[in-house]
Amino acid sequence: MPSTVLLVDDEKNILLTLSRALTMEGHVVETASGGREALDRIAALPVDVVVMDVRMPDLDGLSVLQKARETRPDLPVVIMSGHGSIETVRSAFKLGAFDYLEKPITEKDKLLVAVRNALALRALAEENARLRREAGPAEMIGSGPAMQRLFELVRRTGPSEGRVLVTGENGTGKELVARAIHDGSRRRPGPFVKLNCAAVPAELIESELFGHERGAFTGAVTARKGRFEQADGGTLFLDEVGDMPAAMQAKVLRVLQEGEFERVGGQQTLRCDVRVVAATNRDPVAEVAAGRFREDLYYRLNVVPIHVPPLRERREDVPEMAARFLAEACERNGRKPLRLARAAVAALQTHDWPGNVRELRNFIERLAILCDGPEIGAADVAAMLPGARKPRADRLRAGASFHDLVEEAEREIVLAALATHADNVSDTARALGLERSHLYKKMRALGIRREEGGGP
């Protein structure tokens, strides 16, 4: 499909000449003779790239550029000027111009190359956006106090160079934390490389980490860079580092201490500049005490400890996450948009989600595929969530205070009662033997937002 180029200039002969060159290149060309007309065209047409003069009578090109970037930040703009000073060029690039061409444009190839490069950049940005959508949520979700504390810790940690050890159960989003730390650091332009230490056989993990030379072992027909080399200048995420073999732990410790290593089968000592973020679903202190993880490596990795709480400890985030996952699942599976009934959301909040965010996302996708809609009710959730734990107040959790356990049990009981009574607060209060005003106070104290409930 041909791309659309918007050509903006108040001189008709320039519009005619440049339009002819762009059309011969295979582009669809739209024209505008002033800045305000250009903004109208950008708003109304599927423009792929703008080529625009700076000096125009009604609205200058820099003002158009600024306004266009506010509404279409992905739209590449090439600025032209026959009176351009260094300050004009600098201002154009500060405002987000993709390229600058000096008028008169006697060599049409310069124009064509600038447009071609701008379109290539746009195509790359669209491809990256598509890959991010297909990969699932790219950011951590949650507005409750536990997640706010986590966000703040990540925000403070990102700009530093300190190593980070992320702990948490499977499915809590430890990799998302690592990516957020990388994105918040000065290493963001560099690579983010990851290795799941539990997924690599013990005999291959050294090659995966440090690379190998040709002929180092059977099957090594070419030399290959390892993850440390690939991550040079960026971040290396060692997932499930607690499963790393003991012999390899010592070699990783050397890299962290000295910043150097050798490829398998190689003699040359290589150096790398890598920030390591590690993660484990095990208790690292217990692993050290049991002799399964080196104490010195633990202290090298654990400069900044970050714990990602399980979903059962932040149930207040379930409504937001479920809504996001449902919208994404419907789009991914070609379904018309579905919505979750309030009672269905309350039912989701009563479940423990032992698989955490990963389990919730997969369950929501199951609902999106199998439910007819347009609304998913509590009965749909109950039918597809066998073995959902009924609330009880006698469950203990290691490290939790008596007050926390009681509050957790009360919250689960109230949520379960709301789900049973279709989120009707009056009926729920009667069933629990409470005054309606008392139940409202209890809901606020437990962090159950009123908008989660319905009815009188």
Secondary structure by P-SEA (a helix, b strand, c coil): cbbbbbbbcccaaaaaaaaaaaaaaccbbbbbccaaaaaaaaacccccbbbbbcccccccaaaaaaaaaaccccbbbbbbbccccaaaaaaaaaaccccccccccccaaaaaaaaaaaaaaaaaaaaaaaaaaaacccbbbbccaaaaaaaaaaaaaccccbbbbbbbcccccaaaaaaaaaaacccccccccccccccccccccccccccccccccccccbbbbccccccccbbbbbcccccccaaaaaaaaaaaaccccccccccbbbbbbbbbbbbbccaaaaaaaaccccaaaaaaaacbbbbbbcccccccaaaaaaaaaaaaaaaaacccbbbbcaaaaaaaaaccccccaaaaaaaaaaaaaccccccccaaaaaaacccccccccccccccccaaaaaaaaaaaaaaaaaaaacccaaaaaaaacccaaaaaaaaaaacccccccccc
